[in-house]
Amino acid sequence: MPPEWWALLLSLIATLVLGSALRAREGRITVRNNRRGSGVSRGVFDQLPTEIAEVLRREVTGTGGEVAGSGGVTGTGRATGSVTGSAARDATSEITLLQLSTTFCAPCRHARILLSTMAERTTGLRHVEIDLTNRPEWSAPLGVHTTPTTLALDTDGRELFRLSGVPRREGLTEALRPYLP
């Protein structure tokens, strides 16, 4: 076989291996603080710059409304700048799914549909989406390397776990079970 064929074969194998590895990571849950009272005293908001922390704290606690320069914060509805749908309805939710997305991200739309539907059907769960398109500087402090990324936060703003990519409904349901009523 000529050397060109060997090079083609090796590049094909490398592509298949890399593609399989990336696909396996899609929707994987990374546990952070897997139990309440686990000794973690700092929430996500305490680790962020003040501007970002204030916008996120307002949205996660369910007070809603637009903050100057909020850069596209939405609840389960589509209206940018306000919390709507189940996020506004259930301000006492025990768990908030904070989805970090971008405008042109096709998987983000699939994640939004899945998470908002789950929040509407599950007691104690709400969904808030933050669009990072106009706020790229927010991605580094939040540890976002790919969109969509979803953080599961408790009422104190502590990160329970995070998802990269479109979540798998069964895996997400299982991960949320210990935290919901």
N, C-alpha and C positions, 0 to 999 in steps of 0.2 A: 504494500500500500504506500502511495506517495506521502511525503511529510505533510502536505496540505490537508490530506484527509485525516491524519492523526490530530492535527491542530483543530480541525473542525469537530472531530469526535470529542476531544477533551473540552472544548468550549461548550459543546452541547451538554455534556455531563455536568460541568461546573454550573451551568445555568439551571439545570434541573434540580441539583442539590440546593443551590441558593434559593430558588423559587419555593421549593418544598419547606425549607427552614423558615422563610418569611411567612408562608401561609400557615404554618403551625403556630407562629407567634401571634397571629391575628386574633383579636378578641380574648387574649389570655388575661387572666386576672392576677394582679400582683398585690398581695396582702401587705398592708402597712401596719396598722394598729388593729390587730384582729380581735381584740377583746376590749370591752369598756373597762375603764379603770386599770388599764394595762401599764400605768405609770408614765404615759406620754402626756406631758402637761401642755405642750405647745401645739396649737392648732395651725392649720394651713395659713390663716390670716396673720399670725404672729411672725411668720417666716417671710412675708412679702413686703415689698415697698408700700408705704402708706396709701398712695393713690390706688393701687390695685386692691389692697386689703379693704379699703372703704367700700369700693364698688361691689366686691364679692361678698363682703359681710352683709351689706344691705340686701343683696339678692338672695343669699342663702338663708337669711333669717326671715325672708318673706315680706319685708316692708314694702318692696316694689318701688315703682316710680323711677324716673330717669335721673341719673346722676350726671352732672356736667362732664362731658367727654367720656361717657360710659362705653362707647365703642361697640354698640350692638349687643345688648344684654336682653335675652328673651326668656320667657317661661316656656310652657309647652305650646303656646300659641305662636303665631308668626309675626306679631307686631314687635318691631325692634324698639328697644328702649323701655319696655315695661314688662312686668311679670304678669302673665295671663294664664288661663287654663288652670290646671291642677296646682301650679306653683302659687298662684294668688289665692286659690280656694283653700289650701291646706297649709297655713303658715306654721302650724304646730307639728309638721311632719318630723318624724324621728330621723329619717335619712334623706339627704338631698343628693341627687345624681347631677353633678356639675359637668356638663359636656362642653369641651373646648373644641371649637370647630373653625373652619375657614369658609369663605363664600363659595369657592369653586371646588370644594371637596365633595365628590359624589358619595363616598362612603358615609360622610357626615349626615347626609339626608336620610340614609337608611338607619343610622344610629338614632337620629332624632325621632323618627317614626317609632322605632322599637321602644326607646326609653320613655317617650311621652305616653304611648299606649300603656306601658307597664305602670307608669306613675298614676294614670287615670284609673286603673283597675286595682291598684294595691293601696291599702290603708297604711298611712304612715310614710309614704314615699312621694317625693316630688322631683321634678326635672327642671333644671335651669340650664340654658345654653348661652355660652359666651362666644361671640365671633371674634377671633384673633386677627382677622384680615387687616383691620386698621390699627391694631395694637400688637405688632409683632414682638415688641419689647417685653410683653407679658409672658411669652412662652418660656424664656429662660428661668425666671424665678418660680414658675409653676412646674418646671421640669417636663415640659411638653416638647417632644421631639418629632411627633407625628400627629396628624389629625385624622379622625377624631380621637381624643383622649377623654375619658370620663373618670372623674374622681367621685367616690362615694364618701360623703361627709356626714358626721353625726351632728347633733344640735349645737355642740361646742365648736364646730369647725375643724375637728380632727379628721384627718384622712384615714378611712378604714381600709380602703383598697382602691386600686386604679385599673382601668382597662385601656388598652391601646387597640384601636381599630373598632370595627363593628362588633359589639358583644354578642355572644351566643345566649339566647334566652334562657336555656336550661342552666348554664353555668352561672349566669347573673342571678337567677332566682335562688340557686343553692347558696351563693355567696351572701345574698341579702337575708336569708332565712334567720340567722342568729340575731339580727339587729331589728327586725320588724315584729310588731305585736302579733 
